[in-house]
Amino acid sequence: MPYNNISELPEGVRHVLPTHAQEIYLKAYDNAMEEYSDPASRRGNSTLENVARRVAWAAVKKEFVKNEETGKWEMIPGKHHQKR
């Protein structure tokens, strides 16, 4: 199911990602839920939720990286970060 706001995101997303990364996750997840709603548009036997989660994490990783020393997600230096 799509999310209406970041407070509805799974706890594992809310507690590890900064707010802007959560916003990216939410938008990408919701877009993927719409784009891949037809099972024929998905590869293999993946559920819609699994596809949406993979798309959302991929979107986050375009702008954020996990700092292995601190364990925190940080913006990738040199990226132009804009709210979409």
CNS distance restraints for C-alpha pairs under 8 A (distance, minus, plus):
assign (resid   1 and name CA) (resid  33 and name CA) 7.40 0.50 0.50
assign (resid   1 and name CA) (resid  49 and name CA) 7.66 0.50 0.50
assign (resid   2 and name CA) (resid  29 and name CA) 7.21 0.50 0.50
assign (resid   2 and name CA) (resid  30 and name CA) 5.08 0.50 0.50
assign (resid   2 and name CA) (resid  33 and name CA) 6.73 0.50 0.50
assign (resid   3 and name CA) (resid   8 and name CA) 6.03 0.50 0.50
assign (resid   3 and name CA) (resid   9 and name CA) 6.74 0.50 0.50
assign (resid   3 and name CA) (resid  26 and name CA) 6.57 0.50 0.50
assign (resid   3 and name CA) (resid  30 and name CA) 6.64 0.50 0.50
assign (resid   4 and name CA) (resid   8 and name CA) 6.95 0.50 0.50
assign (resid   5 and name CA) (resid   9 and name CA) 7.40 0.50 0.50
assign (resid   5 and name CA) (resid  26 and name CA) 7.34 0.50 0.50
assign (resid   6 and name CA) (resid  14 and name CA) 7.43 0.50 0.50
assign (resid   6 and name CA) (resid  22 and name CA) 6.34 0.50 0.50
assign (resid   6 and name CA) (resid  23 and name CA) 6.55 0.50 0.50
assign (resid   6 and name CA) (resid  26 and name CA) 6.62 0.50 0.50
assign (resid   7 and name CA) (resid  14 and name CA) 7.50 0.50 0.50
assign (resid   9 and name CA) (resid  13 and name CA) 6.40 0.50 0.50
assign (resid   9 and name CA) (resid  14 and name CA) 6.26 0.50 0.50
assign (resid   9 and name CA) (resid  22 and name CA) 7.98 0.50 0.50
assign (resid   9 and name CA) (resid  26 and name CA) 7.32 0.50 0.50
assign (resid  10 and name CA) (resid  14 and name CA) 6.37 0.50 0.50
assign (resid  11 and name CA) (resid  15 and name CA) 5.95 0.50 0.50
assign (resid  12 and name CA) (resid  16 and name CA) 6.37 0.50 0.50
assign (resid  13 and name CA) (resid  17 and name CA) 5.91 0.50 0.50
assign (resid  13 and name CA) (resid  22 and name CA) 7.03 0.50 0.50
assign (resid  14 and name CA) (resid  18 and name CA) 7.74 0.50 0.50
assign (resid  14 and name CA) (resid  19 and name CA) 7.99 0.50 0.50
assign (resid  14 and name CA) (resid  22 and name CA) 6.72 0.50 0.50
assign (resid  16 and name CA) (resid  72 and name CA) 6.91 0.50 0.50
assign (resid  16 and name CA) (resid  73 and name CA) 7.06 0.50 0.50
assign (resid  17 and name CA) (resid  21 and name CA) 5.73 0.50 0.50
assign (resid  17 and name CA) (resid  22 and name CA) 5.93 0.50 0.50
assign (resid  17 and name CA) (resid  72 and name CA) 7.60 0.50 0.50
assign (resid  17 and name CA) (resid  73 and name CA) 5.95 0.50 0.50
assign (resid  18 and name CA) (resid  22 and name CA) 6.28 0.50 0.50
assign (resid  18 and name CA) (resid  73 and name CA) 6.91 0.50 0.50
assign (resid  18 and name CA) (resid  74 and name CA) 7.82 0.50 0.50
assign (resid  19 and name CA) (resid  23 and name CA) 6.32 0.50 0.50
assign (resid  20 and name CA) (resid  24 and name CA) 6.37 0.50 0.50
assign (resid  20 and name CA) (resid  83 and name CA) 7.74 0.50 0.50
assign (resid  21 and name CA) (resid  25 and name CA) 6.16 0.50 0.50
assign (resid  21 and name CA) (resid  60 and name CA) 5.86 0.50 0.50
assign (resid  21 and name CA) (resid  63 and name CA) 7.94 0.50 0.50
assign (resid  21 and name CA) (resid  64 and name CA) 7.16 0.50 0.50
assign (resid  22 and name CA) (resid  26 and name CA) 6.11 0.50 0.50
assign (resid  23 and name CA) (resid  27 and name CA) 6.23 0.50 0.50
assign (resid  24 and name CA) (resid  28 and name CA) 6.09 0.50 0.50
assign (resid  24 and name CA) (resid  56 and name CA) 7.37 0.50 0.50
assign (resid  24 and name CA) (resid  59 and name CA) 6.73 0.50 0.50
assign (resid  24 and name CA) (resid  60 and name CA) 6.03 0.50 0.50
assign (resid  25 and name CA) (resid  29 and name CA) 5.89 0.50 0.50
assign (resid  25 and name CA) (resid  56 and name CA) 4.69 0.50 0.50
assign (resid  25 and name CA) (resid  57 and name CA) 6.44 0.50 0.50
assign (resid  25 and name CA) (resid  59 and name CA) 6.70 0.50 0.50
assign (resid  25 and name CA) (resid  60 and name CA) 5.97 0.50 0.50
assign (resid  26 and name CA) (resid  30 and name CA) 6.09 0.50 0.50
assign (resid  26 and name CA) (resid  56 and name CA) 7.09 0.50 0.50
assign (resid  27 and name CA) (resid  31 and name CA) 6.10 0.50 0.50
assign (resid  27 and name CA) (resid  56 and name CA) 7.73 0.50 0.50
assign (resid  28 and name CA) (resid  32 and name CA) 6.05 0.50 0.50
assign (resid  28 and name CA) (resid  52 and name CA) 7.53 0.50 0.50
assign (resid  28 and name CA) (resid  55 and name CA) 6.44 0.50 0.50
assign (resid  28 and name CA) (resid  56 and name CA) 4.79 0.50 0.50
assign (resid  28 and name CA) (resid  59 and name CA) 6.50 0.50 0.50
assign (resid  29 and name CA) (resid  33 and name CA) 6.17 0.50 0.50
assign (resid  29 and name CA) (resid  52 and name CA) 4.89 0.50 0.50
assign (resid  29 and name CA) (resid  53 and name CA) 6.16 0.50 0.50
assign (resid  29 and name CA) (resid  55 and name CA) 6.50 0.50 0.50
assign (resid  29 and name CA) (resid  56 and name CA) 4.84 0.50 0.50
assign (resid  30 and name CA) (resid  34 and name CA) 6.54 0.50 0.50
assign (resid  30 and name CA) (resid  52 and name CA) 7.37 0.50 0.50
assign (resid  31 and name CA) (resid  35 and name CA) 6.06 0.50 0.50
assign (resid  32 and name CA) (resid  36 and name CA) 5.69 0.50 0.50
assign (resid  32 and name CA) (resid  37 and name CA) 7.86 0.50 0.50
assign (resid  32 and name CA) (resid  51 and name CA) 7.29 0.50 0.50
assign (resid  32 and name CA) (resid  52 and name CA) 4.99 0.50 0.50
assign (resid  32 and name CA) (resid  55 and name CA) 6.62 0.50 0.50
assign (resid  32 and name CA) (resid  56 and name CA) 7.80 0.50 0.50
assign (resid  33 and name CA) (resid  37 and name CA) 5.72 0.50 0.50
assign (resid  33 and name CA) (resid  48 and name CA) 6.50 0.50 0.50
assign (resid  33 and name CA) (resid  49 and name CA) 7.25 0.50 0.50
assign (resid  33 and name CA) (resid  52 and name CA) 5.72 0.50 0.50
assign (resid  36 and name CA) (resid  41 and name CA) 5.56 0.50 0.50
assign (resid  36 and name CA) (resid  42 and name CA) 6.20 0.50 0.50
assign (resid  36 and name CA) (resid  48 and name CA) 6.61 0.50 0.50
assign (resid  36 and name CA) (resid  51 and name CA) 7.68 0.50 0.50
assign (resid  36 and name CA) (resid  52 and name CA) 7.92 0.50 0.50
assign (resid  37 and name CA) (resid  41 and name CA) 7.55 0.50 0.50
assign (resid  37 and name CA) (resid  48 and name CA) 6.47 0.50 0.50
assign (resid  38 and name CA) (resid  42 and name CA) 7.41 0.50 0.50
assign (resid  39 and name CA) (resid  48 and name CA) 7.57 0.50 0.50
assign (resid  42 and name CA) (resid  46 and name CA) 6.79 0.50 0.50
assign (resid  42 and name CA) (resid  48 and name CA) 7.88 0.50 0.50
assign (resid  42 and name CA) (resid  51 and name CA) 7.59 0.50 0.50
assign (resid  46 and name CA) (resid  50 and name CA) 6.21 0.50 0.50
assign (resid  46 and name CA) (resid  51 and name CA) 6.42 0.50 0.50
assign (resid  47 and name CA) (resid  51 and name CA) 6.34 0.50 0.50
assign (resid  48 and name CA) (resid  52 and name CA) 6.11 0.50 0.50
assign (resid  49 and name CA) (resid  53 and name CA) 6.12 0.50 0.50
assign (resid  50 and name CA) (resid  54 and name CA) 6.25 0.50 0.50
assign (resid  51 and name CA) (resid  55 and name CA) 6.18 0.50 0.50
assign (resid  52 and name CA) (resid  56 and name CA) 6.04 0.50 0.50
assign (resid  53 and name CA) (resid  57 and name CA) 6.18 0.50 0.50
assign (resid  54 and name CA) (resid  58 and name CA) 6.13 0.50 0.50
assign (resid  55 and name CA) (resid  59 and name CA) 6.24 0.50 0.50
assign (resid  56 and name CA) (resid  60 and name CA) 6.37 0.50 0.50
assign (resid  57 and name CA) (resid  61 and name CA) 6.16 0.50 0.50
assign (resid  58 and name CA) (resid  62 and name CA) 6.51 0.50 0.50
assign (resid  59 and name CA) (resid  63 and name CA) 7.33 0.50 0.50
assign (resid  60 and name CA) (resid  64 and name CA) 5.80 0.50 0.50
assign (resid  61 and name CA) (resid  65 and name CA) 5.96 0.50 0.50
assign (resid  63 and name CA) (resid  75 and name CA) 5.76 0.50 0.50
assign (resid  63 and name CA) (resid  76 and name CA) 5.57 0.50 0.50
assign (resid  63 and name CA) (resid  79 and name CA) 6.84 0.50 0.50
assign (resid  63 and name CA) (resid  81 and name CA) 7.35 0.50 0.50
assign (resid  64 and name CA) (resid  73 and name CA) 6.16 0.50 0.50
assign (resid  64 and name CA) (resid  74 and name CA) 5.25 0.50 0.50
assign (resid  64 and name CA) (resid  75 and name CA) 4.29 0.50 0.50
assign (resid  64 and name CA) (resid  76 and name CA) 5.12 0.50 0.50
assign (resid  65 and name CA) (resid  73 and name CA) 5.44 0.50 0.50
assign (resid  65 and name CA) (resid  74 and name CA) 5.43 0.50 0.50
assign (resid  65 and name CA) (resid  75 and name CA) 6.31 0.50 0.50
assign (resid  65 and name CA) (resid  76 and name CA) 6.00 0.50 0.50
assign (resid  66 and name CA) (resid  71 and name CA) 6.16 0.50 0.50
assign (resid  66 and name CA) (resid  72 and name CA) 5.57 0.50 0.50
assign (resid  66 and name CA) (resid  73 and name CA) 4.18 0.50 0.50
assign (resid  66 and name CA) (resid  74 and name CA) 6.13 0.50 0.50
assign (resid  67 and name CA) (resid  71 and name CA) 5.25 0.50 0.50
assign (resid  67 and name CA) (resid  72 and name CA) 5.43 0.50 0.50
assign (resid  67 and name CA) (resid  73 and name CA) 5.97 0.50 0.50
assign (resid  67 and name CA) (resid  74 and name CA) 6.71 0.50 0.50
assign (resid  68 and name CA) (resid  72 and name CA) 7.55 0.50 0.50
assign (resid  75 and name CA) (resid  79 and name CA) 7.71 0.50 0.50
